[in-house]
Amino acid sequence: MKWFLILWAGPIVLLSSWYSLSYYDMSFGIFMLTRQAHDLVFSVYGNILGIPPETIPPLVVRAVAVDSLIVFAIIAFRKRKQIAAWWRARQSSKAAASLPSPDSLSSAP
């Protein structure tokens, strides 16, 4: 499961760091981090896909969100017994806390 999360998060971190550094033109002397390379990459992808380049980043964000939901659903399915035990313990502690205490001097509801 650890490698599954690493292989999922690695490309997302790499892509988001490249996108943010190139979007704000923080190149540190590396061409791939310049705004010119940023615009070039998205224009190439736009030409390949036949869509305007400015529509690609929202599509990528949606794809990352859907993939993240799938990954978290897989993790939740694998840990469903632990999650159910935590939920039952949480609900029982709420029920115990909502009962009136015999030491209470108030008769108000």
Backbone torsions as a table, in degrees:
resi	resn	phi	psi	omega
1	MET	NA	-33.1	-179.8
2	LYS	-63.7	-44.4	-180.0
3	TRP	-68.3	-32.9	176.4
4	PHE	-60.5	-45.7	179.1
5	LEU	-68.9	-37.9	178.3
6	ILE	-65.1	-44.2	-179.8
7	LEU	-70.6	-20.1	174.7
8	TRP	-83.6	-45.9	-174.2
9	ALA	-78.2	-29.7	-177.7
10	GLY	-56.1	-55.9	179.7
11	PRO	-64.2	-32.9	179.1
12	ILE	-67.1	-43.3	178.2
13	VAL	-64.9	-43.5	179.7
14	LEU	-62.2	-46.6	-179.5
15	LEU	-65.2	-45.4	-178.0
16	SER	-68.7	-35.6	177.7
17	SER	-69.8	-41.5	176.2
18	TRP	-61.7	-45.2	-177.3
19	TYR	-61.8	-46.4	-177.4
20	SER	-69.1	-40.6	178.9
21	LEU	-67.4	-42.1	-179.3
22	SER	-74.7	-31.7	179.0
23	TYR	-64.0	-41.2	-179.9
24	TYR	-93.7	9.4	175.0
25	ASP	55.7	44.4	174.1
26	MET	-97.2	82.2	-167.7
27	SER	-86.6	-25.8	-176.9
28	PHE	53.5	29.7	178.7
29	GLY	83.7	5.0	-179.6
30	ILE	-104.2	124.9	-176.1
31	PHE	-59.9	-38.6	-175.2
32	MET	-64.8	-16.6	179.6
33	LEU	-98.9	8.6	179.4
34	THR	-85.3	160.8	177.6
35	ARG	-66.9	-31.3	178.0
36	GLN	-62.7	-43.6	177.6
37	ALA	-67.0	-37.7	178.1
38	HIS	-58.0	-51.3	-179.8
39	ASP	-65.5	-36.1	178.8
40	LEU	-64.6	-45.2	-179.8
41	VAL	-60.4	-47.3	-177.8
42	PHE	-72.0	-29.2	175.8
43	SER	-71.0	-37.5	176.5
44	VAL	-63.5	-47.9	178.3
45	TYR	-62.5	-38.6	177.9
46	GLY	-62.8	-41.4	178.3
47	ASN	-67.7	-38.7	179.4
48	ILE	-65.4	-43.6	-177.1
49	LEU	-83.7	-16.6	-179.9
50	GLY	77.1	28.7	178.8
51	ILE	-128.5	160.4	177.7
52	PRO	-63.6	139.3	-176.7
53	PRO	-60.5	-27.7	-178.9
54	GLU	-74.2	-10.8	177.1
55	THR	-88.6	-8.8	-176.5
56	ILE	-71.5	-46.2	-179.2
57	PRO	-56.8	-43.4	176.3
58	PRO	-63.2	-33.4	177.0
59	LEU	-66.0	-39.3	178.5
60	VAL	-66.2	-41.0	178.8
61	VAL	-62.5	-42.5	177.9
62	ARG	-64.5	-39.5	178.6
63	ALA	-64.8	-41.3	178.0
64	VAL	-64.9	-39.5	179.0
65	ALA	-64.7	-43.7	179.0
66	VAL	-65.5	-44.0	178.1
67	ASP	-61.9	-39.7	178.7
68	SER	-63.9	-41.5	177.3
69	LEU	-62.0	-40.8	178.4
70	ILE	-64.7	-43.3	179.4
71	VAL	-62.8	-45.5	-180.0
72	PHE	-67.7	-31.2	175.6
73	ALA	-67.4	-39.1	176.9
74	ILE	-64.1	-43.4	178.9
75	ILE	-63.9	-43.7	179.4
76	ALA	-63.9	-37.9	178.4
77	PHE	-65.4	-39.6	-179.9
78	ARG	-70.8	-27.9	-178.1
79	LYS	-109.1	25.5	-174.4
80	ARG	-62.5	-33.4	179.3
81	LYS	-68.2	-41.7	178.0
82	GLN	-67.1	-38.9	178.9
83	ILE	-66.8	-40.7	179.2
84	ALA	-65.6	-40.6	178.2
85	ALA	-65.2	-41.3	177.0
86	TRP	-62.6	-41.2	-179.0
87	TRP	-66.1	-43.1	178.6
88	ARG	-63.7	-41.3	178.3
89	ALA	-64.5	-38.1	179.3
90	ARG	-67.3	-42.8	179.6
91	GLN	-67.4	-38.0	179.7
92	SER	-69.6	-34.1	177.7
93	SER	-71.1	-32.4	175.5
94	LYS	-67.7	-40.7	-179.1
95	ALA	-66.0	-39.4	179.3
96	ALA	-68.8	-33.4	-179.0
97	ALA	-75.5	-24.1	-177.2
98	SER	-85.6	-12.7	178.1
99	LEU	-71.9	142.7	179.8
100	PRO	-69.5	143.3	179.8
101	SER	-83.4	139.6	177.8
102	PRO	-68.8	-17.7	179.5
103	ASP	-84.2	-4.7	-177.5
104	SER	-70.2	132.2	179.5
105	LEU	-90.4	-8.5	-177.3
106	SER	-91.1	141.8	175.3
107	SER	-104.5	7.7	-179.9
108	ALA	-73.9	149.0	-179.7
109	PRO	-70.5	NA	NA
